[in-house]
Amino acid sequence: VVSTQSTGSESPNFKSKVELLEADCNKNLAMIFIKENNFSKGLDYARKALDYNELDEKSLYRYCTCAVNLGIISEAKWAIEQLISINKSSTLYNQMHKQVLIRVQSENERQKKLYQNMF
């Protein structure tokens, strides 16, 4: 087990390498939990990876995947929009964007019906 607590004597280069490793570990843990259909934990680890680099494509994609599967559509929409802004030509991102937009529309329709039934 490696301690991430600073002793104050590490070089800036060492600290940046440790941060890269921590980000990669979080990114990989997110993928493991996605494979196990544990999207809540996957989302947590993807979020931790994004704390190190908010424009990391793998972290954003894994975050989006988890958010979609958990029904957190606003978060999924944010993540996929970030991905599209980074790589507009990605077929994978464009497909995910369509799925998210369908979920957004579906959720809007559900809320509209729910609101109409209230009155």
N, C-alpha and C positions, 0 to 999 in steps of 0.2 A: 504494500500500500504506500502510495506516494502522497506526502503531505503537500497541500497547495498553499500552506501558510508561508508568508514571506518572513525571512530572517533579516531582511534589509541588506544582505551582502551579495545577493544575486545580481548578475549583470542584466541590463535591459534585454539583451539578446536571449539570455536564458529564460527570462520571464515570458518573452514573446513565443518562444518554442513551447513552453509549458502551456500557455494559453491555446496555441494551435492544437496541441495534443488533447487538451480538455474539450475543445470544440469538436474535434474529430470523434472523441469517445462519446460525447453526447449525441452527435449525429448518428453514430453507429448504434447506440442504445435505442434511439428513436426507431431506427429501421427494425431492430430485433422485436420491439414491442408491436410494431405494425404487423410484422410477420405472424406474431402471436395473437393478433386481433385485439390487443390491449391498447386501444387508441388514446385512452386517457393518459397513460404513462408515456406513450409515444409523443403525444402533444407536449407534455412537460419537458421531455428531453430535447425535442426539436426547438422548443422555446429557449431552453438553456443554450443550445448551440447558436441560436440567433442572437443571443446576448453578446457573443464574441464577434459575430459578423452578420449584420442584419440583411445583407444582400447575398448570402451564400445560397446558391441555387438548390443544393440537396436539402439543406435545412428548411428552406421555404417550401419545397415540394412535399417534404415529409410532414411539415406543419399543416399544410393545406390538406393532405390526405387524411390526417387525423381529424382535423376540424370538420371536414365533409362527413366523415363516418360518425362523428359525434353529434352532427346536426348543428354545429356552431357556424352557421352560414356566413355571418358577417366576418368572422376570422378567416374563413376559407376564401372569401372574396378578396379580402385584403392581401392574403398571401399570393393568390394567383395573379392579382393585378401587379404585384411586385415582380413576379416571375415573368409576366408578359413584357413588362417594361425593360427587363434585363435581356430577354431573348424572345423577340417578337416572332421569329421564324420557327420556333419549336412546335412541332406537331403535337407532341405530348402535352405541352402547356396549353395549347389552343383547345385540345380535346377536354382537358380538365376545366378550362375556363367555361366551355359550353355546359359541362355537367354542373358547375357551380351556378351558372346563370339559370339553368332549369330548376335547380333547388331553390334559388332565390325567388323565382316566379311562383313556384309551388307553395312556398312558405307565405308569400304575399297573398295568394289566393286563399289559403287556409285561414289566415288572419282576417281577411275580408269577410269570409263566410262566418267566422266566429263572431265578428263584430256585428254583422247583420242579424244574427240569431239572438243577439242580446236585446234587440229592440223590436 
